[in-house]
Amino acid sequence: MRGARKRLCSALIVAYGLFSLYAAYTVFLRPRRTPAPRTPHRDRRGPRAVLFMPIALWAFLDHVAAGNEEWNPWEGDEKSELVASQQRYEANLKMIKNARSHLEQTSLRVQVWGKAAIGLYLWQHIFEGQLQPADVTAQWREGSLKAGKTYFSFITGPSVVPGYFSVEAENVVLVLNGREKAKIAYATQWLHYTQTLIQTHKIEHVAVVLLGNEQCNNEWIHPYLKRNGGFVNLLFVTYDYALVNEEDIFQWPLGVATYRNFPVVEPSWSMLHDSRSYLCNFLGTVYKNSSRETLMEILKQDGLDKLCWIAAREQWQPQETNESFKNYQDALLQSDLTLCPVGVNTECYRIYEACSYGSLPVIEDVMTPGDCGNSSMYHSAPLQLLKTMGAPFIFIKNWKELPAVLEKEKKMSLQEKIQRRKKLIEWYRNFKAWMRQKFIKTLEKSFLPSDKG
């Protein structure tokens, strides 16, 4: 009996010794293996077990299921903090979106309906806006931009007809042609359509940009003005309209001939610095018994016509051929001066087109027949808007003064002409920027009367 117990004890001692040696080997001598990546733990115990399980027990079971990874008793708290952080981020993001939406709601939104070619001068030349598609023959063209506190959208083209497009703003600028009877009849249709939108509360405010009559016979639009019981808040009109008051009627520049697709011209180094081949240019219609006939006679004296690019025609042509339009642009680019005799009105597209190419306008400063003239605000007609803005042009009262002007031009150095071109182009850029700013501020003041900023 005693021998059996002694053998059993000996066996236990040997087993304990072997186990101790194995344990020592495992702890101190056996190479460690990098734990395998932990696979996501998927709970299978059902919603009730998850709902009532304490956070510490959840972390412990995660540790047991994970194998060799160390147990973190604060892992549950970290998860809660992450959830709370995410919730705070989402709340802040929502607050920012709400604030941005509020700002957008309080900004003025204006839709411009360009139903006259002068609308392209407003959008592309004054506002420097883009239109899509770029094709000038497209049936529908549109663009948008933000200026000041106002978001502007612009639509134009033959497909823009009353009742067949989306009215996307409560404030509208309607661009119309009132030069002759047929154009006035078409403009009146648009005004009646706009009046209906006012009466049905689809829109709230209306401004009109009007290509006025060259003799300033614009009485037809008077009944539509708010001051006369109508609905038009503001009127921007071309030529030296005598009723301009800087309150609700404003003078607007004629601009370039966008109906002939005159482009937005970006000044180049050569435009500013190169020597030009001609002292002056005149490409245009010579009307019977007009001062233009006098101009042509003077140019023929002493061979002055050989110093200038002259191409006269007897009848006005509304559309240009590709060749004639290129010749006209080349004449502006290759001439130091552009002669601007009066036509039906003293103000003409040629003035602004010459500025685009740095060719100084020489303007016949004579008032044409009709109802144009000084207004209650301006007393320097004709061209009172340009004169008020300090246009650096050459003004003459009679074309007999031209030979002296050209003689002085011959004596100018290239450096003097370069400085003059830079001054002209810079003035024209500032003029357009000033008109843009004035237009926007006038709309904001009228359409947002409570805004004191």
PEHU-V844548 format. One line per field, one symbol per residue. ss: DSSP state (2 for helix, 1 for strand, 0 for the rest). phi: phi as a letter, one per 40 degrees, with the letter a starting at -180 (. if undefined). burial: + if it has 16 or more other C-alpha atoms within 10 Angstrom, else -. A space follows every 10 residues. Layout:
BEGIN
ss->???
phi->???
burial->???
END
This chain:
BEGIN
ss->0222222222 2222222222 2222222220 0000000000 0000002222 2200222222 2222220000 0000222222 2222222222 2222222222 2222220111 1111000222 2222220000 0100000000 1111111001 1111110000 0000000000 1111111000 2222222222 2222222220 0000111111 1000000022 2222122200 0101111100 0000000011 1100000222 0000000022 2220000111 1111100000 2222222222 2222220111 1110000000 0222222222 2220111111 0000000022 2222220001 1111000000 0000000000 0002222200 0001110022 2222222222 2002222222 2222222222 2222222222 2222222000 000
phi->.ccccccccc cccccccccc cccccccbbc ccbcccdccd cbcbcgcccc cbcccccdcc cdccccgccc cbcbcccccc cccccccccc cccccccccc ccccccccbb bbbcbacccc cdcccccfcb bbccccccca baaaabagcb bbbbbahccc bdgbaccbac bbbbcbbbca dccccccccc cccccccccc gcbbbbbbbb cccccgcbcd cdcccccbgc bccbbbbcgc ccccbgbbbb cbccgccccb gcccbccbcc ccbccbcbca aabicbccfb ccccdccccc cfgccccbcb abbcbcbcbb cdcccccccc cccbbcbbcb ccbcbccacd dcccccbgbc cbbccbccch bcicbcbbbb ccfccccccg dccbbbcacc ccdccccccc cccccccccc cccccccccc dccccccccc cccccccbcc ccc
burial->---------- ---------- ---------- ---------- ---------- --------++ -++--+---- -----+---- ---------- ---------- -------+++ ++++++++++ +++++++-++ +--------+ ++++----++ +++++++--+ --------++ +++++++++- ---+--++-+ +--++-++-- -+++++++++ ++++++++-- +--++----- ++++++++++ ++++---+++ ++++++++-- ---------- ++--++-+++ +++++++--- ++--++-++- ---++-++++ ---------- -------+-- ++++++++++ +++-++++-+ ++++++++++ ++++++++-- -++++--+-- ++++++---- --+--+--+- -+---+---- ------++-+ ++-++-++-- +++-++--++ ++++-++--- ---
END
